[in-house]
């Protein structure tokens, strides 16, 4: 449970930094994502998910 909270906390810190330091860039990114089709967004989401699982596996977390 502690590892899950550490991971979630790290994600929130990174997301918060991105929004605090580059809000205009985040707006552009969200507009770009909104312009993609649902299938393209799904494919990107699955690729990011697979990358995250791969990184956790390499780090020995899975």
C-alpha positions as CSV (number, residue, x, y, z in Angstrom):
1,X,0.0,0.0,0.0
2,X,2.9,2.3,0.8
3,X,4.4,1.8,-2.6
4,X,1.1,2.6,-4.3
5,X,0.8,5.9,-2.3
6,X,4.4,6.8,-3.2
7,X,3.7,6.1,-6.9
8,X,0.5,8.1,-6.8
9,X,2.2,11.0,-5.0
10,X,5.0,11.0,-7.6
11,X,2.5,11.2,-10.4
12,X,0.7,14.1,-8.8
13,X,4.0,16.0,-8.2
14,X,5.0,15.6,-11.9
15,X,1.5,16.6,-13.1
16,X,1.4,19.5,-10.8
17,X,4.9,20.7,-11.9
18,X,3.8,20.5,-15.5
19,X,0.7,22.5,-15.0
20,X,2.4,25.1,-12.7
21,X,5.5,25.6,-14.9
22,X,4.0,25.4,-18.4
23,X,0.2,26.0,-18.3
24,X,0.1,27.2,-21.9
25,X,1.9,24.1,-23.2
26,X,-0.5,21.9,-21.2
27,X,-3.5,23.7,-22.9
28,X,-2.0,23.1,-26.3
29,X,-1.4,19.5,-25.5
30,X,-5.0,19.0,-24.3
31,X,-6.2,20.7,-27.5
32,X,-4.1,18.4,-29.6
33,X,-5.4,15.4,-27.7
34,X,-9.0,16.6,-28.2
35,X,-8.4,16.8,-31.9
36,X,-7.5,13.2,-32.2
37,X,-10.0,10.5,-32.8
38,X,-11.2,8.2,-30.0
39,X,-9.3,5.3,-31.4
40,X,-6.0,7.3,-31.6
41,X,-6.4,8.5,-28.0
42,X,-7.1,4.9,-26.9
43,X,-3.9,3.7,-28.8
44,X,-1.8,6.4,-27.1
45,X,-3.3,5.4,-23.7
46,X,-2.5,1.8,-24.2
47,X,1.0,2.6,-25.3
48,X,1.6,4.7,-22.2
49,X,0.1,2.0,-20.1
50,X,2.4,-0.6,-21.6
51,X,5.4,1.6,-21.1
52,X,4.6,2.2,-17.5
53,X,4.1,-1.6,-16.9
54,X,7.4,-2.2,-18.7
55,X,9.2,0.3,-16.5
56,X,7.8,-1.1,-13.3
57,X,8.8,-4.6,-14.4
58,X,12.3,-3.5,-15.2
59,X,12.5,-1.8,-11.8
60,X,11.4,-5.0,-10.2
61,X,8.1,-3.7,-9.0
62,X,6.0,-6.4,-10.6
